[in-house]
Amino acid sequence: MSLLEVSISLSFFLGLVFLAYVCILVRGFVKAKPERPGDPGELDWHFVIPCRDEQAVIGGTLGYLESTFPEAHLWVIDDASGDGTAAIVAERAARNPRIHLLARKPPDARKGKGAALNHGYREISRHVGDSDLRARTIVVVVDADGRPSANMLELCAGPDAFADESVGAVQVEVRMVNRDVERPLPGKGPLANKFAAMLARMQDIEFRGPISAMQIIRRRTGTVNMGGNGQMNRLTALDSIAGESAEPWGNALLEDFELGLRLMLAGWRTAYSRGSWVDQEALWSLPPLVVQRTRWAQGSMQCLRYLPRVWGSPCFSTAGFLEILYFMLRPWVQVVGSIVYVIPLAVFAFNAAAYRDFMAGFLANGGLLLMFAYAVVGVAEFAIWGWFYRSRCEPGVSRRSAVYYGLSVALYSVLNYVIAWRAFGRFVSGRGSWKKTRRNSELAGTRAPAVGAVTK
């Protein structure tokens, strides 16, 4: 077969696989049932908030958590911040015995989020002690700007989550708190503000649409992923993978996915809550978003080493293995896809210029209709999330906006190919160090806006 024939065959195969996957996601998303609530008083809740230079947001976050979840312990891990983060937390800890400041110092500090969370795990473990309470102790990981929904503990204490003793971890839905900000960049023009607002909206649709649909499907395959925000772990589940070093979190760039994978390999079930959520800040600028997503994609590539263990584990069904395989291979497939999709298009463009009469005949005899059908299907696979966003997430969005958002999602998805290539380049070159993703207020040099959990 020629290179062109291989490219056409591969692109057609990948297109069919993705179309089938989207159909599975949509069916699960539409048919998803709400989780059943439970009694949060049956469990002991410990929030862990890793911080590094978070003085702009940590005070507001602690205030929100204190008032919304007064029964919970709040453990703030200050990873050698260079600003006033530790002082803000210390002042609040002096007034509330349920707030704990864990100050990490060099040379042990600034070794990644996983190392900071392992520090928090060890301190909580000592606090709880060797008692029956460990099985009822839940470690909740939230970002420094995180705003969990008020019903989070109630739903995550239910029979679909931690009331089931086989469940070792739960991930809640992630939403973007600044999705409705119309002028995110007051000092810039209307075009820059429209782009920034749309970028935030795309991230909200992404997490509440396709990513949420993936997690709903993973409920059935038993492979719900853990994320960096809104992640909950049973203390005894963390114990089971911590080892002698007392380090349940690993050193992969996608340390939260790695944690969930190790819990599943240890025999624990993982669950997902769509009825509760955590609000976080969407990025308003493209460069930090690309950096963030490149880190995630590279982390997925790093976790490929777990695939043989997943294949040989009795804890995973065939469907579970295939779902994990898809997730791990996705960045690699996007690299391959960016090549096999481009070659037929390039050949078509060349033939259109070099053999105009032949191409005119091809288009007149059904070729144009075939190309139109391909384009409609290719765009619709992404654009449908604009409609589902309106019908399932934000009913206040107009029909026109839903169509506009859907078409924007299709364009936004092209970014994945750029991200996959950047991750691939870093992976093969062995570059694994990353700087902390800077918040919008840091990038703009302004104070972070006060935010609260969205209640709708």
RABEL-V489633 format. One record per residue. N is the residue number from 1. RES is the residue in one letter. PSI is psi in whole degrees, -180 to 180 (NA if undefined). OMEGA is omega in whole degrees, -180 to 180 (none if undefined). BURIAL is + if it has 9 or more other C-alpha atoms within 8 Angstrom, else -. Layout:
# RABEL-V489633
n=N res=RES psi=PSI omega=OMEGA burial=BURIAL
n=N res=RES psi=PSI omega=OMEGA burial=BURIAL
This chain:
# RABEL-V489633
n=1 res=M psi=145 omega=178 burial=-
n=2 res=S psi=167 omega=178 burial=-
n=3 res=L psi=-37 omega=180 burial=-
n=4 res=L psi=-44 omega=-180 burial=+
n=5 res=E psi=-40 omega=177 burial=-
n=6 res=V psi=-44 omega=-179 burial=+
n=7 res=S psi=-43 omega=180 burial=+
n=8 res=I psi=-44 omega=-179 burial=+
n=9 res=S psi=-45 omega=-180 burial=-
n=10 res=L psi=-44 omega=-179 burial=+
n=11 res=S psi=-38 omega=178 burial=+
n=12 res=F psi=-43 omega=180 burial=-
n=13 res=F psi=-48 omega=-180 burial=-
n=14 res=L psi=-38 omega=179 burial=+
n=15 res=G psi=-41 omega=179 burial=-
n=16 res=L psi=-42 omega=179 burial=-
n=17 res=V psi=-45 omega=-179 burial=-
n=18 res=F psi=-39 omega=178 burial=-
n=19 res=L psi=-43 omega=178 burial=+
n=20 res=A psi=-40 omega=-180 burial=-
n=21 res=Y psi=-42 omega=179 burial=-
n=22 res=V psi=-41 omega=178 burial=+
n=23 res=C psi=-40 omega=178 burial=-
n=24 res=I psi=-43 omega=180 burial=+
n=25 res=L psi=-47 omega=-177 burial=+
n=26 res=V psi=-44 omega=-180 burial=+
n=27 res=R psi=-45 omega=179 burial=-
n=28 res=G psi=-38 omega=-179 burial=+
n=29 res=F psi=-43 omega=-178 burial=+
n=30 res=V psi=-36 omega=-175 burial=-
n=31 res=K psi=2 omega=-177 burial=-
n=32 res=A psi=136 omega=179 burial=-
n=33 res=K psi=147 omega=178 burial=-
n=34 res=P psi=149 omega=179 burial=-
n=35 res=E psi=153 omega=179 burial=+
n=36 res=R psi=136 omega=-178 burial=-
n=37 res=P psi=165 omega=177 burial=+
n=38 res=G psi=-168 omega=-179 burial=+
n=39 res=D psi=106 omega=-180 burial=-
n=40 res=P psi=-19 omega=178 burial=+
n=41 res=G psi=-15 omega=178 burial=-
n=42 res=E psi=-10 omega=-177 burial=-
n=43 res=L psi=160 omega=179 burial=+
n=44 res=D psi=118 omega=-170 burial=+
n=45 res=W psi=132 omega=179 burial=+
n=46 res=H psi=110 omega=177 burial=+
n=47 res=F psi=134 omega=177 burial=+
n=48 res=V psi=125 omega=-176 burial=+
n=49 res=I psi=97 omega=176 burial=+
n=50 res=P psi=132 omega=-175 burial=+
n=51 res=C psi=141 omega=169 burial=+
n=52 res=R psi=109 omega=-178 burial=+
n=53 res=D psi=59 omega=-176 burial=+
n=54 res=E psi=30 omega=-178 burial=+
n=55 res=Q psi=-24 omega=-178 burial=+
n=56 res=A psi=-24 omega=-172 burial=-
n=57 res=V psi=-21 omega=-169 burial=+
n=58 res=I psi=-35 omega=179 burial=+
n=59 res=G psi=-46 omega=179 burial=+
n=60 res=G psi=-38 omega=180 burial=+
n=61 res=T psi=-45 omega=179 burial=+
n=62 res=L psi=-40 omega=178 burial=+
n=63 res=G psi=-42 omega=179 burial=-
n=64 res=Y psi=-46 omega=-178 burial=+
n=65 res=L psi=-39 omega=178 burial=+
n=66 res=E psi=-45 omega=-176 burial=+
n=67 res=S psi=-32 omega=-176 burial=-
n=68 res=T psi=-36 omega=-178 burial=-
n=69 res=F psi=67 omega=-175 burial=-
n=70 res=P psi=-19 omega=-178 burial=-
n=71 res=E psi=-8 omega=-174 burial=-
n=72 res=A psi=153 omega=170 burial=+
n=73 res=H psi=142 omega=-180 burial=+
n=74 res=L psi=114 omega=-179 burial=+
n=75 res=W psi=111 omega=180 burial=+
n=76 res=V psi=121 omega=180 burial=+
n=77 res=I psi=104 omega=179 burial=+
n=78 res=D psi=112 omega=-175 burial=+
n=79 res=D psi=64 omega=179 burial=+
n=80 res=A psi=51 omega=178 burial=+
n=81 res=S psi=148 omega=178 burial=+
n=82 res=G psi=5 omega=-180 burial=-
n=83 res=D psi=-154 omega=-175 burial=-
n=84 res=G psi=21 omega=-178 burial=+
n=85 res=T psi=-52 omega=-176 burial=+
n=86 res=A psi=-39 omega=-179 burial=+
n=87 res=A psi=-40 omega=179 burial=-
n=88 res=I psi=-45 omega=-179 burial=+
n=89 res=V psi=-42 omega=-179 burial=+
n=90 res=A psi=-39 omega=180 burial=+
n=91 res=E psi=-40 omega=179 burial=-
n=92 res=R psi=-36 omega=179 burial=+
n=93 res=A psi=-30 omega=179 burial=+
n=94 res=A psi=-24 omega=-179 burial=-
n=95 res=R psi=-20 omega=-176 burial=-
n=96 res=N psi=112 omega=-178 burial=-
n=97 res=P psi=-11 omega=178 burial=-
n=98 res=R psi=-4 omega=175 burial=-
n=99 res=I psi=129 omega=-177 burial=+
n=100 res=H psi=129 omega=176 burial=+
n=101 res=L psi=122 omega=175 burial=+
n=102 res=L psi=104 omega=-175 burial=+
n=103 res=A psi=116 omega=177 burial=+
n=104 res=R psi=139 omega=-177 burial=+
n=105 res=K psi=152 omega=174 burial=-
n=106 res=P psi=148 omega=5 burial=-
n=107 res=P psi=4 omega=-177 burial=-
n=108 res=D psi=-20 omega=-175 burial=-
n=109 res=A psi=169 omega=175 burial=+
n=110 res=R psi=46 omega=177 burial=-
n=111 res=K psi=18 omega=178 burial=-
n=112 res=G psi=161 omega=-178 burial=-
n=113 res=K psi=-38 omega=180 burial=-
n=114 res=G psi=-43 omega=179 burial=+
n=115 res=A psi=-39 omega=178 burial=+
n=116 res=A psi=-42 omega=179 burial=+
n=117 res=L psi=-35 omega=176 burial=+
n=118 res=N psi=-37 omega=175 burial=+
n=119 res=H psi=-46 omega=178 burial=+
n=120 res=G psi=-41 omega=178 burial=+
n=121 res=Y psi=-45 omega=-178 burial=+
n=122 res=R psi=-39 omega=180 burial=+
n=123 res=E psi=-42 omega=178 burial=-
n=124 res=I psi=-39 omega=179 burial=+
n=125 res=S psi=-43 omega=178 burial=+
n=126 res=R psi=-38 omega=-179 burial=-
n=127 res=H psi=-43 omega=-178 burial=-
n=128 res=V psi=-39 omega=-180 burial=+
n=129 res=G psi=-179 omega=-180 burial=-
n=130 res=D psi=85 omega=-178 burial=-
n=131 res=S psi=174 omega=178 burial=-
n=132 res=D psi=-16 omega=-179 burial=-
n=133 res=L psi=-22 omega=-177 burial=+
n=134 res=R psi=-39 omega=-179 burial=+
n=135 res=A psi=-21 omega=180 burial=-
n=136 res=R psi=4 omega=-180 burial=+
n=137 res=T psi=126 omega=-178 burial=+
n=138 res=I psi=126 omega=179 burial=+
n=139 res=V psi=117 omega=-176 burial=+
n=140 res=V psi=120 omega=-179 burial=+
n=141 res=V psi=122 omega=176 burial=+
n=142 res=V psi=152 omega=176 burial=+
n=143 res=D psi=166 omega=-179 burial=+
n=144 res=A psi=-21 omega=177 burial=+
n=145 res=D psi=13 omega=-175 burial=+
n=146 res=G psi=143 omega=176 burial=+
n=147 res=R psi=90 omega=178 burial=+
n=148 res=P psi=147 omega=178 burial=+
n=149 res=S psi=152 omega=-175 burial=+
n=150 res=A psi=-23 omega=-178 burial=+
n=151 res=N psi=8 omega=-172 burial=-
n=152 res=M psi=-48 omega=-177 burial=+
n=153 res=L psi=-37 omega=-179 burial=-
n=154 res=E psi=-47 omega=-179 burial=+
n=155 res=L psi=-36 omega=-178 burial=+
n=156 res=C psi=-8 omega=173 burial=+
n=157 res=A psi=0 omega=-175 burial=+
n=158 res=G psi=177 omega=-177 burial=+
n=159 res=P psi=-18 omega=177 burial=+
n=160 res=D psi=-4 omega=-177 burial=+
n=161 res=A psi=-121 omega=-169 burial=+
n=162 res=F psi=-11 omega=172 burial=+
n=163 res=A psi=-22 omega=172 burial=+
n=164 res=D psi=114 omega=-173 burial=+
n=165 res=E psi=-12 omega=178 burial=-
n=166 res=S psi=-11 omega=180 burial=-
n=167 res=V psi=121 omega=-179 burial=+
n=168 res=G psi=-19 omega=-177 burial=+
n=169 res=A psi=149 omega=178 burial=+
n=170 res=V psi=137 omega=173 burial=+
n=171 res=Q psi=134 omega=177 burial=+
n=172 res=V psi=163 omega=179 burial=+
n=173 res=E psi=149 omega=178 burial=+
n=174 res=V psi=133 omega=177 burial=+
n=175 res=R psi=158 omega=-180 burial=+
n=176 res=M psi=117 omega=-174 burial=+
n=177 res=V psi=-26 omega=-177 burial=+
n=178 res=N psi=28 omega=-177 burial=+
n=179 res=R psi=-23 omega=-177 burial=+
n=180 res=D psi=7 omega=180 burial=-
n=181 res=V psi=121 omega=-176 burial=-
n=182 res=E psi=-34 omega=179 burial=-
n=183 res=R psi=79 omega=-178 burial=-
n=184 res=P psi=-22 omega=-178 burial=+
n=185 res=L psi=79 omega=-174 burial=-
n=186 res=P psi=-29 omega=-177 burial=-
n=187 res=G psi=2 omega=-177 burial=-
n=188 res=K psi=173 omega=-174 burial=-
n=189 res=G psi=177 omega=-176 burial=-
n=190 res=P psi=-35 omega=-179 burial=-
n=191 res=L psi=-45 omega=179 burial=-
n=192 res=A psi=-38 omega=179 burial=+
n=193 res=N psi=-40 omega=178 burial=+
n=194 res=K psi=-41 omega=180 burial=+
n=195 res=F psi=-45 omega=-179 burial=-
n=196 res=A psi=-43 omega=179 burial=+
n=197 res=A psi=-40 omega=179 burial=+
n=198 res=M psi=-37 omega=179 burial=-
n=199 res=L psi=-41 omega=177 burial=+
n=200 res=A psi=-40 omega=179 burial=+
n=201 res=R psi=-40 omega=179 burial=+
n=202 res=M psi=-40 omega=179 burial=+
n=203 res=Q psi=-37 omega=178 burial=+
n=204 res=D psi=-44 omega=178 burial=+
n=205 res=I psi=-41 omega=-179 burial=+
n=206 res=E psi=-47 omega=-177 burial=+
n=207 res=F psi=-37 omega=-176 burial=+
n=208 res=R psi=-14 omega=178 burial=+
n=209 res=G psi=-98 omega=-175 burial=+
n=210 res=P psi=-40 omega=-180 burial=+
n=211 res=I psi=-42 omega=177 burial=+
n=212 res=S psi=-39 omega=178 burial=+
n=213 res=A psi=-39 omega=177 burial=+
n=214 res=M psi=-44 omega=-179 burial=+
n=215 res=Q psi=-36 omega=178 burial=+
n=216 res=I psi=-42 omega=177 burial=+
n=217 res=I psi=-36 omega=-179 burial=+
n=218 res=R psi=-21 omega=172 burial=+
n=219 res=R psi=-41 omega=-177 burial=+
n=220 res=R psi=-36 omega=-179 burial=-
n=221 res=T psi=-8 omega=179 burial=+
n=222 res=G psi=31 omega=-175 burial=+
n=223 res=T psi=37 omega=179 burial=+
n=224 res=V psi=130 omega=-180 burial=+
n=225 res=N psi=151 omega=171 burial=+
n=226 res=M psi=143 omega=176 burial=+
n=227 res=G psi=176 omega=-177 burial=+
n=228 res=G psi=-14 omega=-177 burial=+
n=229 res=N psi=132 omega=-179 burial=+
n=230 res=G psi=28 omega=179 burial=+
n=231 res=Q psi=135 omega=180 burial=+
n=232 res=M psi=139 omega=-179 burial=+
n=233 res=N psi=135 omega=173 burial=+
n=234 res=R psi=136 omega=-176 burial=+
n=235 res=L psi=-39 omega=179 burial=+
n=236 res=T psi=-28 omega=175 burial=+
n=237 res=A psi=-43 omega=176 burial=+
n=238 res=L psi=-39 omega=178 burial=+
n=239 res=D psi=-39 omega=-173 burial=+
n=240 res=S psi=-19 omega=-180 burial=+
n=241 res=I psi=0 omega=-174 burial=+
n=242 res=A psi=-33 omega=-179 burial=+
n=243 res=G psi=-174 omega=-178 burial=+
n=244 res=E psi=-27 omega=-180 burial=-
n=245 res=S psi=-6 omega=-179 burial=-
n=246 res=A psi=52 omega=-178 burial=+
n=247 res=E psi=85 omega=179 burial=+
n=248 res=P psi=-32 omega=178 burial=+
n=249 res=W psi=137 omega=179 burial=+
n=250 res=G psi=-166 omega=-176 burial=+
n=251 res=N psi=15 omega=177 burial=-
n=252 res=A psi=155 omega=178 burial=+
n=253 res=L psi=-27 omega=176 burial=+
n=254 res=L psi=62 omega=-171 burial=+
n=255 res=E psi=-27 omega=-178 burial=+
n=256 res=D psi=-41 omega=174 burial=+
n=257 res=F psi=-41 omega=178 burial=+
n=258 res=E psi=-42 omega=178 burial=+
n=259 res=L psi=-49 omega=179 burial=+
n=260 res=G psi=-40 omega=179 burial=+
n=261 res=L psi=-42 omega=180 burial=+
n=262 res=R psi=-36 omega=176 burial=+
n=263 res=L psi=-43 omega=179 burial=+
n=264 res=M psi=-39 omega=177 burial=+
n=265 res=L psi=-28 omega=178 burial=+
n=266 res=A psi=-1 omega=176 burial=+
n=267 res=G psi=2 omega=180 burial=-
n=268 res=W psi=148 omega=172 burial=+
n=269 res=R psi=150 omega=175 burial=+
n=270 res=T psi=149 omega=-175 burial=+
n=271 res=A psi=165 omega=-179 burial=+
n=272 res=Y psi=137 omega=177 burial=+
n=273 res=S psi=118 omega=175 burial=+
n=274 res=R psi=-22 omega=-179 burial=+
n=275 res=G psi=-19 omega=173 burial=+
n=276 res=S psi=162 omega=-172 burial=+
n=277 res=W psi=172 omega=172 burial=+
n=278 res=V psi=131 omega=176 burial=+
n=279 res=D psi=136 omega=174 burial=+
n=280 res=Q psi=172 omega=-176 burial=+
n=281 res=E psi=127 omega=173 burial=+
n=282 res=A psi=149 omega=178 burial=+
n=283 res=L psi=139 omega=-179 burial=+
n=284 res=W psi=-4 omega=-176 burial=+
n=285 res=S psi=141 omega=-176 burial=+
n=286 res=L psi=-45 omega=-177 burial=-
n=287 res=P psi=-49 omega=178 burial=-
n=288 res=P psi=-30 omega=177 burial=+
n=289 res=L psi=-43 omega=179 burial=+
n=290 res=V psi=-41 omega=178 burial=+
n=291 res=V psi=-46 omega=-180 burial=+
n=292 res=Q psi=-49 omega=-177 burial=+
n=293 res=R psi=-30 omega=175 burial=+
n=294 res=T psi=-40 omega=177 burial=+
n=295 res=R psi=-42 omega=179 burial=+
n=296 res=W psi=-45 omega=-179 burial=+
n=297 res=A psi=-42 omega=178 burial=+
n=298 res=Q psi=-38 omega=177 burial=+
n=299 res=G psi=-38 omega=176 burial=+
n=300 res=S psi=-40 omega=177 burial=+
n=301 res=M psi=-39 omega=180 burial=+
n=302 res=Q psi=-35 omega=-176 burial=+
n=303 res=C psi=-2 omega=178 burial=+
n=304 res=L psi=-24 omega=-180 burial=+
n=305 res=R psi=-18 omega=179 burial=-
n=306 res=Y psi=-11 omega=-173 burial=-
n=307 res=L psi=-44 omega=178 burial=+
n=308 res=P psi=-37 omega=179 burial=-
n=309 res=R psi=-39 omega=178 burial=-
n=310 res=V psi=-43 omega=-180 burial=+
n=311 res=W psi=-41 omega=-177 burial=-
n=312 res=G psi=-1 omega=-176 burial=-
n=313 res=S psi=134 omega=175 burial=-
n=314 res=P psi=-7 omega=-178 burial=-
n=315 res=C psi=-9 omega=-178 burial=-
n=316 res=F psi=132 omega=172 burial=+
n=317 res=S psi=173 omega=176 burial=+
n=318 res=T psi=-43 omega=178 burial=-
n=319 res=A psi=-39 omega=178 burial=-
n=320 res=G psi=-42 omega=178 burial=+
n=321 res=F psi=-43 omega=-179 burial=+
n=322 res=L psi=-37 omega=179 burial=-
n=323 res=E psi=-44 omega=177 burial=+
n=324 res=I psi=-42 omega=179 burial=+
n=325 res=L psi=-45 omega=180 burial=+
n=326 res=Y psi=-45 omega=-178 burial=-
n=327 res=F psi=-44 omega=-177 burial=-
n=328 res=M psi=-33 omega=-177 burial=+
n=329 res=L psi=-13 omega=-173 burial=+
n=330 res=R psi=-48 omega=178 burial=-
n=331 res=P psi=-36 omega=179 burial=+
n=332 res=W psi=-42 omega=179 burial=+
n=333 res=V psi=-36 omega=178 burial=-
n=334 res=Q psi=-34 omega=175 burial=+
n=335 res=V psi=-48 omega=179 burial=+
n=336 res=V psi=-43 omega=-178 burial=-
n=337 res=G psi=-37 omega=180 burial=+
n=338 res=S psi=-21 omega=178 burial=+
n=339 res=I psi=-51 omega=-174 burial=+
n=340 res=V psi=-23 omega=176 burial=+
n=341 res=Y psi=-33 omega=-174 burial=+
n=342 res=V psi=-37 omega=-175 burial=-
n=343 res=I psi=-51 omega=178 burial=+
n=344 res=P psi=-37 omega=179 burial=+
n=345 res=L psi=-40 omega=179 burial=-
n=346 res=A psi=-42 omega=178 burial=-
n=347 res=V psi=-41 omega=179 burial=+
n=348 res=F psi=-44 omega=179 burial=-
n=349 res=A psi=-40 omega=179 burial=-
n=350 res=F psi=-46 omega=-180 burial=-
n=351 res=N psi=-36 omega=179 burial=+
n=352 res=A psi=-33 omega=180 burial=+
n=353 res=A psi=-36 omega=-173 burial=-
n=354 res=A psi=-31 omega=-176 burial=-
n=355 res=Y psi=71 omega=-172 burial=-
n=356 res=R psi=-41 omega=-179 burial=+
n=357 res=D psi=-43 omega=179 burial=-
n=358 res=F psi=-44 omega=-179 burial=-
n=359 res=M psi=-35 omega=178 burial=+
n=360 res=A psi=-41 omega=177 burial=-
n=361 res=G psi=-40 omega=179 burial=-
n=362 res=F psi=-45 omega=-179 burial=+
n=363 res=L psi=-36 omega=-178 burial=+
n=364 res=A psi=-24 omega=-177 burial=-
n=365 res=N psi=39 omega=174 burial=-
n=366 res=G psi=-13 omega=-179 burial=-
n=367 res=G psi=-40 omega=-179 burial=+
n=368 res=L psi=-41 omega=179 burial=+
n=369 res=L psi=-40 omega=179 burial=-
n=370 res=L psi=-44 omega=179 burial=-
n=371 res=M psi=-39 omega=179 burial=-
n=372 res=F psi=-42 omega=180 burial=-
n=373 res=A psi=-43 omega=177 burial=-
n=374 res=Y psi=-44 omega=-178 burial=-
n=375 res=A psi=-42 omega=-179 burial=-
n=376 res=V psi=-47 omega=180 burial=-
n=377 res=V psi=-44 omega=-178 burial=-
n=378 res=G psi=-38 omega=179 burial=-
n=379 res=V psi=-40 omega=-176 burial=+
n=380 res=A psi=-31 omega=179 burial=+
n=381 res=E psi=-30 omega=179 burial=+
n=382 res=F psi=-38 omega=-174 burial=+
n=383 res=A psi=-24 omega=-179 burial=+
n=384 res=I psi=-24 omega=-178 burial=+
n=385 res=W psi=-21 omega=173 burial=+
n=386 res=G psi=-41 omega=179 burial=+
n=387 res=W psi=-44 omega=179 burial=+
n=388 res=F psi=-31 omega=177 burial=+
n=389 res=Y psi=-41 omega=179 burial=+
n=390 res=R psi=-45 omega=-173 burial=+
n=391 res=S psi=-27 omega=-174 burial=-
n=392 res=R psi=-20 omega=-173 burial=-
n=393 res=C psi=-52 omega=-175 burial=-
n=394 res=E psi=81 omega=-178 burial=-
n=395 res=P psi=-16 omega=179 burial=+
n=396 res=G psi=-11 omega=179 burial=-
n=397 res=V psi=135 omega=-179 burial=-
n=398 res=S psi=163 omega=178 burial=-
n=399 res=R psi=-40 omega=180 burial=-
n=400 res=R psi=-43 omega=179 burial=-
n=401 res=S psi=-36 omega=179 burial=-
n=402 res=A psi=-43 omega=177 burial=+
n=403 res=V psi=-44 omega=179 burial=+
n=404 res=Y psi=-45 omega=179 burial=+
n=405 res=Y psi=-41 omega=-179 burial=+
n=406 res=G psi=-46 omega=178 burial=+
n=407 res=L psi=-35 omega=178 burial=+
n=408 res=S psi=-35 omega=177 burial=+
n=409 res=V psi=-41 omega=178 burial=+
n=410 res=A psi=-42 omega=178 burial=+
n=411 res=L psi=-40 omega=180 burial=-
n=412 res=Y psi=-33 omega=-178 burial=+
n=413 res=S psi=-24 omega=179 burial=+
n=414 res=V psi=-27 omega=180 burial=-
n=415 res=L psi=-27 omega=-179 burial=-
n=416 res=N psi=-32 omega=-179 burial=+
n=417 res=Y psi=-38 omega=175 burial=+
n=418 res=V psi=-45 omega=-180 burial=-
n=419 res=I psi=-43 omega=-179 burial=+
n=420 res=A psi=-41 omega=179 burial=+
n=421 res=W psi=-39 omega=178 burial=+
n=422 res=R psi=-42 omega=178 burial=+
n=423 res=A psi=-41 omega=179 burial=+
n=424 res=F psi=-44 omega=179 burial=+
n=425 res=G psi=-43 omega=179 burial=-
n=426 res=R psi=-36 omega=-178 burial=+
n=427 res=F psi=-48 omega=-177 burial=+
n=428 res=V psi=-24 omega=179 burial=-
n=429 res=S psi=-4 omega=176 burial=-
n=430 res=G psi=17 omega=179 burial=-
n=431 res=R psi=120 omega=-175 burial=-
n=432 res=G psi=2 omega=-179 burial=-
n=433 res=S psi=143 omega=-179 burial=-
n=434 res=W psi=146 omega=173 burial=-
n=435 res=K psi=157 omega=177 burial=-
n=436 res=K psi=138 omega=176 burial=-
n=437 res=T psi=124 omega=-177 burial=-
n=438 res=R psi=143 omega=-179 burial=-
n=439 res=R psi=165 omega=-180 burial=-
n=440 res=N psi=-40 omega=-179 burial=+
n=441 res=S psi=-34 omega=178 burial=+
n=442 res=E psi=-40 omega=-180 burial=+
n=443 res=L psi=-35 omega=-178 burial=-
n=444 res=A psi=-12 omega=-178 burial=-
n=445 res=G psi=31 omega=-179 burial=-
n=446 res=T psi=172 omega=175 burial=-
n=447 res=R psi=143 omega=176 burial=-
n=448 res=A psi=139 omega=178 burial=-
n=449 res=P psi=149 omega=175 burial=-
n=450 res=A psi=132 omega=-179 burial=-
n=451 res=V psi=154 omega=175 burial=-
n=452 res=G psi=167 omega=-180 burial=-
n=453 res=A psi=139 omega=176 burial=+
n=454 res=V psi=129 omega=-173 burial=-
n=455 res=T psi=-9 omega=-177 burial=-
n=456 res=K psi=NA omega=none burial=-
